[in-house]
Structures are given as C-alpha cells and as structure tokens.
C-alpha cells in the first residue's frame, strides 16, 4: 500500500495565522523569563567558554569553539523550519505525538511531515493518524491550522522490516524530499525479550541510517536514546561509551539463534544493566556513531519522561509507562510501598521539555554542522533536583485533595531501603487486602481480580525499583551550550531548561492529567470521590484501632511481660481513680 503526495502550494510564512500567533505569544509565557536568577550547576557560568565547566565530554570543546564562530545572523528555530520536509518515526508513541504537535504549532512554516506508521489492530496508518489528530492534544492546533491534515503524509512502514517496509514509491518520495529526520521509534518495554529489543532498537537504527544515506537534502538526523543507556556508570557524560560486545556480533547472533537460546544468555549479555531496554539503547548509540560517518547526526538522551509541563496541555499523558503507571496505582490505592531511597534523585523530564530540546538540537545540527556527533543529556537531576521522597509526598497530598474514583484504599505511598521491610509491608498492606477483596467478590458471585492486579503490579514495580534505588550524575555541558546559542525568544518558545519547572505544580498537573487523560475521569464526579475517600479514611481508622486492640490482647495473653505491664497499668489507673475524689475535695 503506497501513500500518495497531494500536490499543494508551499504553506504561508510564519505569520500565516493570527490565532497561531496569539497562541505562540501565550505559550512563551509558560517558561520562566528569569532563568538567569537560577545558578548554573557544577560551575557552569552560562558563558560560551567551556573551560568554566567542571566536566567536559569529548565533543564539548569542539562545540564551544563552533558556537563562538557562528554568525550572529543565523536564523531562529521557527524560521529555519520554514519550507522544510520532515520524516518522523514513533509518531504514534507518547513523545512522537507531542513532537509532531509542537513542530506544527510553533513552526507553522513546515512544508510537509512524513509519518512512518505501521498498520495495527485492523487500522490503516491513515486511520491511526486520524485518531491522533482528532484527540484533545491537537485541539489548539486544529483550530489554528485548518490545513493540518494536508501537512501530514502517513507512510506505511515498520522498522522491523527490511528497507523499513517501505514501498519503492514511498522510499523514492521520502529520499527526494526529506530535510530533517527524527527517529524515536523503539520498544520501551523494560522486560522485552532481547531478540525483539535488538531487532527494534539496534537493527532499526541501522535501517534508518541506510535510508538517511540515500536522502538528497538531509540536514539533520536526530536519534532519541535514553539517559539510562549507560546506567551501569554512576557518572554519565555526553559521549558514546564502547559496549562490552560489538553490536554487529549480537546482530549476527540474533539472526541465527532462536529466541529461547538468546533469552538464556540475556542476563550474561546485559551484565550490570537492569534490562534489555537500556542495554540495546547503548548498543544502538555505538552502532549509529560508527555507521553514520559523514551524516549530520545528533543523539538526544531524555531521562524519565513524564507528563507535559505546559504544552500544549499541562499534565497531558496517554500511557502507563514509567512513572505514570505508579501514579495510577498509588491514586487507586493499590500501591503503598516500593524499594527505593527517598533521598535519591527522581530524574523526571516533562515530555514537552524533551521534545523542545529535540527540535532545538535539529536546528543547531543543521545550522552549524558540527564535526562530531553531539550527545545531549536532557535531564533534570543536576539542574533542578527532585527526589523520590518529595514525589511521594506530593502524590499523597494531591490524591487526597483530588481523589480518584473507585479507590480501593487511601493513598499513602512511601519508599524503603530494606527489602525485608518492603516484602513484609507488601504482604500486609497489599496482598492480604487483595485476598480479602477477592474473597468478598467470590461471596457476591463475582470474578476475583485483586490478587492478579497485585501480581502484575509487583512485576511492574520491580522493573522500576532499580531506578528508585540508585543515583546518577548526568553531565549537561552540551545542553547549556545549546541554550547559550539560542535567542531569548527561541528559549521561551522552545523551552527545555529544567530550571523553569516548579515540581509541586508539575506533580499536581501530573496527577490531574492522569485522572483526566489516562483514567478518563470526569471532574464533575470529584465531590462523590471525596465522600468515598472520607468513608475509606474512617474505615481505615477503625481497622487500625481494632487491629491494635486485637494485637494487644494477644500479647497480654501470650507474653508474661506484657501481662505484667497490663496489670501494672490497671493498678495505676485504679489508684488514680481512688485518689481523684479526695483531690477534688481538697481543691
């Protein structure tokens, strides 16, 4: 099935829509105008002199020299994208949706976007794109850009297929037309089988590079990796690290070994990394740098991508990946304890912050043509630190004030460093209530479900506990050098400075976004949810009192020391009661 390009005149210039202009001006206020009041971390003073940084990557000195030599007349970000044609992979994913919306809303001069989409669940790529464009995420853009759908050309393709599954006609169309490539398609499942992870995350990158080499007008190729690709190191610089096994050797093994054999070797291959996702992302970076020589390539490494900070809707999120799944479980009263360090950094980056960085990186890569492949750690931990303990406090407060519908119990999340205590509390606070709830469902003739939910939740939580229990230092030299390169207007329009994030406000919007966009809850039902929460709080208090009484009675009966203590207390109470009348008369 081929996609046909409808001939159309070039879109109007940046000032095409008065509505869009007003929206852009409003959007610019979402980033703080006083970023300069926040000190730069690690000795970075914000100047173009990279010698003031306490650390440098292999490309930092090169980049600082290039910035110094740039002409002050370089076009702004939106102006650069005018009349450009883009190719996006992963556009149906979380980041891809936000990236496409931001590109077209803030760079309305873009000529065309090719979206590589595979058919899924009986839907054609065109139908899948229509579902996305009809969502609330695109409501502002639909109003401001009436010709939105004509700018986007869905192309049938799949990174798992040879030649990306492109027809000859579609490949010729993309090769002749594309200026900028954003490659974010990947499997993001932490526990994905290694064979599939290699096919998508490593071989998929090779196929994208092979396509890019054919492009006649390519100006930038932006690959989306993860800051945790090198999570086996405590300090992660903006450089590509050599893996213990060359990607080609693993690719060769994947081609002839069956899935069971590869699965048996997985733990030995990934080593100290926690999962196949981070491992294959590291391999993909190394392969990309090795095979893309001569191409204008850059790598963007976001950390833990969460809901949007401000654009286009605060708190927007549409999946259960990463921290969002935890928020849902906590909000519903299903998750109470995790193994983790409350004082460790929760290196969350809002999805709109990450996509703004991607857009700016493509602009810089095309304008300046750096000699090296530059890597950008899009992280928040060393710039605007936020801890897991602070997150737990914000979640508890937010879900008490804005409770979810049909909660099982009162939200009360916490972290512990003790695996013994974690397992004990998991059994007491999560498994025991799950068995009780399932028993009540059986009595009512309904199908039990809570134990199965807890089993699935345990697997999901276990995959995340590596990140809640460890600390990393991510270096951000290139991020700050890129910020220094941008005009003040571009810094506001394409804000990716983590110093602009108010974490308390962000977590409130995140919780509200989970309720609205993930759980599909109606805000009008909030009073009923609050009444239900109060009922659960009263029941919880009653159960605690009853539990305390039962435990105390058992201790008094079974343990002589507690029996003696109880008699002593009763004796004192009796003594006080006998003395009270005489004390009252004397007063």
C-alpha positions in Angstrom: 0.0 0.0 0.0 1.5 3.3 -1.1 0.9 6.8 0.2 0.4 9.4 -2.5 1.6 13.0 -2.0 -1.1 15.5 -2.9 0.5 18.5 -4.8 -0.1 21.6 -2.8 1.3 25.1 -2.8 4.0 25.9 -0.2 2.5 26.9 3.1 2.4 30.6 4.1 5.1 32.1 6.1 5.4 32.1 9.9 2.7 34.7 10.2 0.1 32.6 8.4 -2.4 32.6 11.3 -3.3 35.3 13.7 -4.7 32.7 16.1 -1.5 30.8 16.0 0.5 34.0 16.7 -1.6 34.7 19.8 -1.2 31.1 20.9 2.6 31.3 20.4 2.8 34.5 22.5 0.7 32.9 25.2 2.8 29.7 25.1 6.1 31.7 25.5 5.0 32.8 28.9 4.9 29.2 30.2 8.7 29.2 30.6 10.2 31.5 33.2 11.6 34.7 31.9 14.0 35.0 34.8 16.0 31.8 34.2 19.2 33.8 34.8 18.2 34.1 38.5 18.9 30.4 38.9 22.6 29.5 39.3 24.0 27.1 36.7 25.1 23.8 38.2 28.6 22.3 38.5 30.4 25.6 37.9 28.8 26.3 34.5 28.5 30.1 34.3 26.4 30.3 31.2 29.2 31.8 29.0 30.5 30.4 25.8 33.8 29.5 27.5 33.6 25.8 28.2 36.7 25.9 30.5 34.4 27.0 33.3 32.6 23.7 33.4 33.8 21.1 35.9 33.4 18.4 33.4 33.6 18.1 29.6 32.6 15.5 27.1 34.7 14.5 24.1 32.6 16.9 21.9 32.2 19.8 24.3 35.3 21.7 23.4 34.6 21.3 19.7 31.0 22.6 20.2 32.1 25.6 22.2 34.6 26.6 19.5 31.9 26.2 16.9 29.4 28.3 18.8 32.0 31.1 19.2 32.5 31.1 15.4 28.8 31.2 14.5 27.4 34.1 12.7 25.0 36.2 14.8 22.7 36.3 11.8 21.8 32.6 12.0 18.0 32.0 11.5 15.8 31.4 14.5 14.4 28.0 15.1 11.0 28.6 13.6 12.5 30.4 10.6 14.8 27.5 10.0 12.0 25.0 9.7 10.1 27.1 7.1 9.6 25.1 3.9 11.3 22.1 5.4 10.1 18.5 5.0 10.4 16.1 7.9 10.4 12.4 8.5 9.2 11.2 11.9 9.2 7.7 13.3 7.5 6.7 16.5 4.9 9.4 15.8 2.1 7.2 17.4 4.1 7.0 20.6 4.0 9.3 23.6 6.9 11.5 22.7 6.1 11.3 19.0 2.6 12.8 19.4 3.9 15.7 21.4 6.8 16.3 19.0 4.6 16.5 15.9 2.1 18.8 17.6 4.8 21.2 18.8 6.6 21.2 15.5 3.5 22.2 13.5 2.2 24.7 16.2 5.4 26.6 16.8 6.9 26.1 13.3 3.9 26.6 11.1 6.1 27.1 8.0 6.9 23.4 7.8 6.0 22.2 4.4 5.3 18.6 5.0 5.8 15.8 7.5 6.1 12.2 6.5 5.0 10.0 9.4 6.2 6.4 9.3 3.3 4.3 10.7 2.6 0.6 10.7 -0.9 -0.9 10.4 -2.2 -2.0 13.8 -5.3 -3.7 15.2 -7.1 -3.5 11.8 -6.3 0.2 11.4 -4.5 1.6 8.4 -1.8 4.2 9.1 -4.1 6.9 7.8 -6.8 5.8 10.3 -4.2 5.7 13.2 -3.1 9.2 12.3 -6.6 10.5 12.2 -7.3 9.2 15.7 -4.2 11.1 16.9 -5.1 14.3 15.1 -8.7 14.2 16.5 -7.5 13.9 20.1 -7.6 16.7 22.7 -3.8 17.0 22.4 -4.3 18.6 18.9 -7.3 20.8 19.7 -5.3 24.0 19.7 -3.5 23.1 16.5 -6.7 22.1 14.7 -8.2 25.5 15.4 -5.1 27.4 14.4 -4.1 25.4 11.3 -7.1 24.5 9.2 -4.9 22.7 6.7 -3.3 20.5 9.4 -4.2 17.2 7.8 -2.8 18.2 4.4 0.6 18.8 6.0 1.0 15.3 7.3 1.5 12.3 5.0 1.2 8.9 6.7 3.5 6.4 5.1 3.2 2.6 5.6 6.4 1.3 7.2 7.8 -0.8 10.0 11.4 -0.6 11.5 11.2 -4.4 11.9 11.0 -4.9 8.2 13.8 -4.9 5.6 14.1 -1.4 4.0 11.7 -0.3 6.8 8.8 -2.0 4.9 8.6 1.0 2.5 7.3 0.6 -1.0 9.6 1.8 -3.8 7.3 4.7 -4.5 7.3 5.8 -0.8 11.0 5.4 -0.4 11.7 7.5 -3.5 9.3 10.2 -2.3 11.0 10.3 1.2 14.5 10.2 -0.2 13.9 13.1 -2.6 12.1 15.3 -0.2 13.3 14.9 3.4 15.4 17.6 5.2 15.1 16.5 8.9 14.7 13.1 10.4 13.5 12.5 14.0 13.9 8.8 14.9 12.1 7.9 18.2 10.5 4.5 17.2 11.6 1.8 19.7 10.3 -0.7 22.1 10.2 0.9 25.5 9.2 -2.3 27.4 11.9 -2.8 30.1 11.4 -6.6 30.1 11.1 -7.1 26.4 12.8 -10.2 25.0 16.3 -9.5 23.9 15.8 -10.7 20.3 12.9 -8.3 19.7 14.8 -5.4 21.5 17.8 -5.9 19.2 15.6 -6.0 16.1 13.8 -2.8 17.0 16.3 -0.7 18.9 19.5 -1.7 17.1 18.8 -3.1 13.7 16.0 -0.5 13.3 18.6 2.2 13.8 20.8 0.6 11.1 17.9 0.6 8.6 17.2 4.3 9.4 20.9 5.2 8.7 20.7 3.3 5.4 17.7 5.3 4.4 19.3 8.5 5.5 22.3 7.9 3.3 20.1 8.0 0.3 18.5 11.3 1.2 19.5 14.1 -1.2 18.8 17.1 1.1 19.3 15.7 4.6 20.3 18.5 7.1 19.8 16.7 10.5 19.2 13.2 11.8 18.1 13.2 15.4 18.2 9.9 17.3 16.3 9.6 20.5 18.1 7.4 23.1 17.8 7.4 26.9 20.0 8.9 29.6 19.9 5.5 31.3 21.6 3.8 28.3 24.8 3.8 30.4 23.1 3.2 33.8 26.0 0.9 34.6 28.0 4.0 35.3 27.5 6.4 38.1 28.7 9.4 36.1 27.3 9.7 32.6 29.0 12.2 30.3 27.7 13.4 26.9 29.6 10.9 25.0 29.1 7.4 23.5 30.6 4.6 25.5 32.1 1.5 23.9 29.9 -1.5 24.8 31.5 -4.8 26.1 30.1 -6.6 23.0 30.2 -5.1 19.5 26.6 -4.6 18.2 27.4 -6.5 14.9 28.3 -9.6 16.9 24.9 -9.5 18.7 23.1 -8.8 15.5 24.7 -11.8 13.9 23.7 -14.0 16.8 20.1 -12.7 16.7 19.8 -13.7 13.1 20.6 -17.4 13.6 19.8 -18.1 17.2 16.3 -18.8 18.3 14.5 -16.7 20.9 14.9 -19.3 23.7 18.7 -19.5 23.3 19.1 -15.8 23.3 16.8 -15.5 26.3 19.0 -17.9 28.2 22.0 -15.7 27.5 20.3 -12.4 28.3 21.4 -11.9 31.9 25.0 -12.6 31.0 24.9 -10.2 28.0 23.3 -7.2 29.7 25.6 -7.5 32.7 25.1 -4.9 35.4 22.3 -3.1 33.4 18.8 -3.8 34.7 17.0 -4.7 31.5 17.2 -5.2 27.7 15.9 -1.7 27.0 18.9 0.2 28.4 21.3 -2.4 27.0 20.1 -2.2 23.4 19.8 1.6 23.6 23.6 1.7 24.4 24.3 -0.6 21.5 22.2 1.5 19.2 24.2 4.6 20.1 27.5 2.9 19.3 26.2 1.5 16.1 24.8 4.8 15.0 28.0 6.7 15.5 30.0 4.0 13.7 27.8 3.7 10.7 26.6 7.3 10.3 30.0 8.9 9.5 29.5 11.9 7.2 25.9 12.3 8.2 24.6 15.2 10.3 23.7 13.1 13.3 22.9 14.1 16.9 21.7 12.0 19.9 19.2 13.2 22.4 19.0 11.3 25.8 15.9 12.1 27.9 15.8 10.7 31.4 12.4 9.5 32.8 9.9 11.1 30.5 6.7 12.2 32.3 3.6 14.2 31.6 3.8 17.6 29.9 4.8 20.6 32.0 3.0 23.3 30.0 2.4 22.4 26.3 0.0 22.0 24.7 -2.0 21.0 27.8 -0.4 20.8 31.3 -0.3 17.3 32.7 -1.0 15.6 29.3 -0.2 11.9 29.3 -1.7 8.9 27.5 0.0 5.8 28.6 1.0 3.8 31.7 4.8 3.7 31.0 7.4 4.7 33.6 6.2 6.9 36.5 2.6 7.2 35.1 1.8 3.6 36.0 3.0 4.2 39.5 0.8 7.3 39.8 -2.3 5.3 38.7 -1.6 2.5 41.2 -1.0 5.0 44.0 -4.0 7.1 43.1 -6.2 4.0 43.1 -4.9 2.9 46.5 -3.2 -0.2 45.1 0.4 0.6 45.7 1.8 1.6 49.1 5.4 0.7 49.3 8.4 0.4 47.0 12.1 -0.4 47.4 13.9 2.9 46.9 15.8 5.8 48.5 13.7 8.8 49.4 16.8 11.0 49.1 17.8 9.8 45.6 17.1 11.9 42.6 13.9 11.3 40.7 15.3 12.4 37.3 11.9 13.2 35.6 11.8 15.3 32.5 8.4 16.5 31.1 7.6 15.3 27.6 7.3 18.8 26.2 10.7 19.8 27.7 12.3 16.8 25.9 10.6 17.4 22.6 11.6 21.1 22.7 15.2 20.0 23.1 14.9 17.7 20.1 13.6 20.5 17.9 16.4 22.8 19.0 19.1 20.1 18.5 17.9 19.5 15.0 18.1 23.3 14.3 21.7 23.5 15.7 22.8 20.4 13.9 21.6 21.7 10.5 22.7 25.3 11.0 26.2 24.7 12.4 27.0 21.3 11.0 29.2 20.1 14.0 32.2 18.0 13.1 31.3 15.4 15.8 28.2 13.5 16.7 27.0 15.5 19.7 25.1 13.9 22.5 22.6 15.8 24.7 21.6 14.6 28.2 18.2 16.0 28.6 17.9 15.5 32.3 16.9 17.5 35.4 18.8 16.0 38.3 21.8 18.2 38.3 19.9 21.3 37.3 16.6 21.3 39.2 16.8 18.4 41.7 13.7 16.5 42.7 13.7 13.4 45.0 11.6 10.3 45.2 10.7 11.2 48.7 9.4 14.6 47.6 7.4 12.9 44.8 5.8 10.5 47.3 4.8 13.5 49.5 3.3 15.4 46.5 1.4 12.3 45.4 -0.1 11.7 48.8 -1.2 15.3 49.1 -2.6 15.6 45.6 -4.5 12.3 45.6 -6.0 13.3 49.0 -7.2 16.6 47.7 -8.2 15.3 44.2 -9.0 11.6 44.9 -9.6 9.1 42.1 -12.9 7.4 41.6 -13.4 3.8 42.9 -10.3 3.8 45.2 -9.5 0.5 46.9 -7.8 2.3 49.9 -6.5 5.7 51.0 -3.3 6.6 49.0 -0.2 6.6 51.2 3.0 5.9 49.1 6.4 5.5 50.7 9.9 4.2 49.9 12.2 1.9 52.0 15.8 0.8 51.6 15.1 -2.5 53.3 14.0 -5.3 51.0 12.8 -7.3 54.0 10.6 -4.5 55.2 9.4 -3.9 51.7 8.4 -7.5 51.3 6.7 -7.6 54.7 4.8 -4.4 54.2 3.8 -5.6 50.6 2.3 -8.7 52.1 0.5 -6.9 54.9 -0.7 -3.8 53.1 -1.2 -5.1 49.6 -1.5 -8.9 49.3 -3.6 -9.5 52.4 -6.2 -6.9 51.5 -6.2 -8.3 47.9 -7.1 -11.7 49.2 -9.8 -10.3 51.4 -11.3 -8.2 48.5 -11.2 -11.3 46.2 -12.9 -13.4 48.9 -15.7 -10.8 49.1 -16.1 -10.8 45.3 -16.4 -14.6 45.3 -19.1 -14.4 48.0 -21.0 -12.0 45.8 -20.6 -14.3 42.9 -18.2 -12.1 41.0 -14.9 -12.9 39.4 -11.9 -12.2 41.7 -9.3 -9.7 40.3 -7.3 -8.0 43.1 -4.6 -10.7 43.6 -4.0 -10.8 39.8 -3.7 -7.0 39.8 -1.2 -7.1 42.7 0.9 -9.8 40.8 1.1 -7.6 37.7 1.8 -4.6 39.8 4.6 -6.4 41.6 6.3 -7.2 38.2 5.9 -3.6 37.0 7.3 -2.1 40.3 10.2 -4.5 40.3 11.4 -3.2 36.9 11.4 0.4 38.2 13.0 -0.2 41.6 16.5 -0.2 40.1 15.9 3.5 39.2 14.4 4.5 42.5 17.2 2.9 44.5 20.3 4.3 42.7 21.8 7.7 41.9 23.4 9.0 38.8 25.2 12.2 37.8 24.3 13.2 34.3 26.5 15.9 32.7 24.7 18.6 30.8 27.5 20.7 29.1 26.0 20.5 25.6 22.5 21.4 26.9 23.8 24.6 28.4 25.9 25.4 25.4 22.9 24.9 23.1 20.8 27.2 25.4 23.5 29.9 25.1 23.4 29.6 21.3 19.6 30.4 21.2 18.0 33.7 21.1 15.9 34.8 24.1 12.7 34.4 22.0 13.7 30.8 21.0 14.5 30.0 24.6 10.9 30.9 25.5 9.2 29.3 22.5 11.3 26.1 22.7 11.9 26.0 26.4 13.9 22.9 27.5 15.6 24.5 30.6 14.6 22.3 33.6 15.1 25.3 35.9 11.7 26.5 34.7 9.9 23.6 36.3 8.0 24.1 39.6 7.9 20.5 40.8 5.0 21.0 43.2 2.8 22.5 40.4 4.1 19.9 37.9 3.1 16.9 40.2 -0.3 18.5 40.7 -0.9 18.8 37.0 0.5 15.3 36.5 -2.0 13.8 39.0 -4.9 15.7 37.4 -3.7 14.7 33.9 -3.6 11.0 35.0 -7.2 11.3 36.2 -8.4 13.1 33.0 -6.4 11.6 30.2 -5.5 8.1 31.4 -8.3 7.1 33.8 -10.9 9.2 31.8 -12.5 10.5 35.0 -15.0 13.3 34.9 -14.0 16.3 37.1 -17.7 16.7 38.0 -17.6 13.5 39.9 -14.9 14.8 42.3 -17.4 15.6 45.2 -18.5 11.9 45.1 -14.9 10.8 45.1 -14.1 12.9 48.1 -17.1 11.4 50.0 -15.8 8.0 49.2 -12.3 8.9 50.4 -13.7 10.1 53.7 -15.5 6.8 54.1 -12.3 4.9 53.4 -10.4 7.1 55.9 -13.0 6.3 58.7 -12.9 2.6 57.9 -9.1 2.7 57.9 -9.0 4.4 61.3 -11.5 1.9 62.7 -9.5 -1.0 61.4 -6.3 0.3 62.9 -8.0 0.7 66.3 -9.4 -2.8 66.1 -6.1 -4.3 65.0 -4.3 -2.5 67.9 -6.8 -4.0 70.4 -6.5 -7.5 69.0 -2.7 -7.4 68.9 -2.6 -6.0 72.4 -5.0 -8.7 73.7 -2.9 -11.4 72.1 0.3 -10.0 73.6 -1.3 -9.7 77.1 -2.5 -13.4 76.9 0.6 -14.9 75.4 3.6 -12.8 76.7 4.1 -12.7 80.5 6.0 -9.4 80.3 3.0 -7.7 78.6 0.7 -9.4 81.1 2.6 -7.9 84.0 2.7 -4.5 82.2 -1.0 -4.6 81.7 -1.6 -5.4 85.4 0.7 -2.5 86.3 -1.2 -0.1 84.1 -4.5 -1.2 85.5 -3.2 -0.8 89.0 -2.1 2.8 88.3 -5.5 3.6 86.7 -7.3 2.2 89.8 -5.1 4.1 92.1 -5.7 7.4 90.2 -9.5 6.8 90.3 -9.4 6.3 94.1 -7.4 9.4 94.6 -9.5 11.7 92.3 -12.4 12.3 94.8 -10.1 13.4 97.6 -8.1 15.6 95.3 -11.3 17.2 94.1 -12.5 17.9 97.7 -9.1 19.4 98.7 -9.2 21.8 95.7 
